[in-house]
Structures are given as C-alpha cells and as structure tokens.
Amino acid sequence: MDEWIDISLPVSPQLPVWPGSPQMEATRRLDLDRGDPVNDTTIRLSVHTGSHVDAPLHFLAGGDSVDRMPLEVLIGPACVASTGGADSVTAALLNRLFLPIGVQRLLLRTANSDRWPAAREFDPGYVALTADAAQWMVDRKIRLVGVDSLSVQRYRDGPEAHLILLGAGVVIVEGLNLAGVEPGMYELCCLPLRLSGAEGAPARAVLRRAPPR
C-alpha cells in the first residue's frame, strides 16, 4: 500500500498569511522546563491560516459553517492536475488539461507549490482561478477544488470566483502544497477542525495514490 503524502503546510509564526490577518502565535502556557507538570501551548491564528477549508459562510450570509460541511466531499477520489507555468487558471487552460471523465475533486498544482519552501512573505502574484474557471468547475459538477495558494481567486480580482464556487456548494480547500506530487488520481482525506459556527477552519490534507483499476 502506498504511503500517505502530506499536502498541508506546517503552521508556524514564519508561515505567510493573508494581508491583514494575524501571524500565528504560539505561547507555552505551561512548560516542563520551568518546572510545570506538563507542556501546554496556546495558539492564536486566523481560521484561514495555512491549509484550510472555506465554508459558504465565508462569503455568503446565511451560508453553512464549516462544521456543517459534508464529510463525504472531503474524503474520496481526487485528481491532481498540473497547470505548468501558467500565471492564471482560466477556463481555457482547464479545457486543455483533459481531466478524466467524472472527476469530482480537483487539486491544482501550480507554480505556487514550488515557492512554498522558501516563502516568508505574502506574494500577491500567486497563481489562482479566474471567474470563468470557477464557472467551468460548476458546469462540470466539480464538488471540491483545492489550490496551492492562500486564496482560490487572484489577489486583485473581485470575489466572483469565491461566490460562484461557494454559491454552487463547491468545497474550497486553500493553502495546499503539491510540490513533488505527480499528476494523476489519488485518494484524498482533508479534515477541517470542527469549529462550530466558523466560516472556515485549518485542515490536515493527505493523499495516497489510487489503486489501479
């Protein structure tokens, strides 16, 4: 059996965050080295830190919160597709990927993944989806899209990509690291924290090569 591949980002104070979001902070409240009976750490971070899931409530008033998202969408067969050196993911580019018929979970490996190991600051030039790419996914009944940037939409764009996807019930997973993951079919397990009433949550996402048919 193939090993699981961790495609989530390590969370630390050095991890780049969205402009205006707080850096992750970790405070050792109790410490064995100080004579306390245990180690006990308190953390402070945005729910959109690192690898995370966006729930409809993130952009849609009255939308479902992350604890109400369907687990069956977050676990199952997924296609990893490479966009090469493209600076945006458009509908035309998606058409050229020739994805397998019936794919419901799509993870896009862009140039972003190769930048993560050295990333220390937010880069507004990251690769992400255009609105027509989001509509392309909805039209083809994609149920989950994962991207290797902190947002599914480009930095200077309006919210259309988010609104199109979330409005159609598509699960958005952001902040993945797909460096070294070859294109192909995998099993995906992506579980966000069960934060009651929250519009998103950090997640641990892993892949395993799908067995040959």
Rosetta blueprint (number, residue, H / E / L):
1 M L
2 D L
3 E L
4 W L
5 I E
6 D E
7 I L
8 S E
9 L L
10 P L
11 V L
12 S L
13 P L
14 Q L
15 L L
16 P L
17 V L
18 W L
19 P L
20 G L
21 S L
22 P L
23 Q L
24 M L
25 E E
26 A E
27 T E
28 R E
29 R E
30 L E
31 D L
32 L H
33 D H
34 R H
35 G L
36 D L
37 P L
38 V L
39 N L
40 D E
41 T E
42 T E
43 I E
44 R E
45 L L
46 S L
47 V L
48 H L
49 T L
50 G L
51 S L
52 H E
53 V E
54 D E
55 A L
56 P H
57 L H
58 H H
59 F L
60 L L
61 A L
62 G L
63 G L
64 D L
65 S L
66 V H
67 D H
68 R H
69 M L
70 P L
71 L H
72 E H
73 V H
74 L H
75 I E
76 G E
77 P E
78 A E
79 C E
80 V E
81 A E
82 S E
83 T L
84 G L
85 G L
86 A L
87 D L
88 S L
89 V E
90 T L
91 A H
92 A H
93 L H
94 L H
95 N H
96 R H
97 L L
98 F L
99 L L
100 P L
101 I L
102 G L
103 V L
104 Q L
105 R E
106 L E
107 L E
108 L E
109 R E
110 T L
111 A L
112 N H
113 S H
114 D H
115 R H
116 W H
117 P H
118 A H
119 A L
120 R L
121 E L
122 F L
123 D L
124 P L
125 G L
126 Y L
127 V L
128 A L
129 L E
130 T L
131 A H
132 D H
133 A H
134 A H
135 Q H
136 W H
137 M H
138 V H
139 D H
140 R L
141 K L
142 I L
143 R L
144 L E
145 V E
146 G E
147 V E
148 D L
149 S L
150 L L
151 S L
152 V L
153 Q E
154 R L
155 Y L
156 R L
157 D L
158 G L
159 P L
160 E H
161 A H
162 H H
163 L H
164 I H
165 L H
166 L H
167 G H
168 A L
169 G L
170 V L
171 V E
172 I E
173 V E
174 E E
175 G L
176 L E
177 N L
178 L L
179 A L
180 G L
181 V L
182 E L
183 P L
184 G E
185 M E
186 Y E
187 E E
188 L E
189 C E
190 C E
191 L E
192 P E
193 L L
194 R L
195 L L
196 S L
197 G L
198 A L
199 E L
200 G E
201 A E
202 P E
203 A E
204 R E
205 A E
206 V E
207 L E
208 R E
209 R E
210 A L
211 P L
212 P L
213 R L
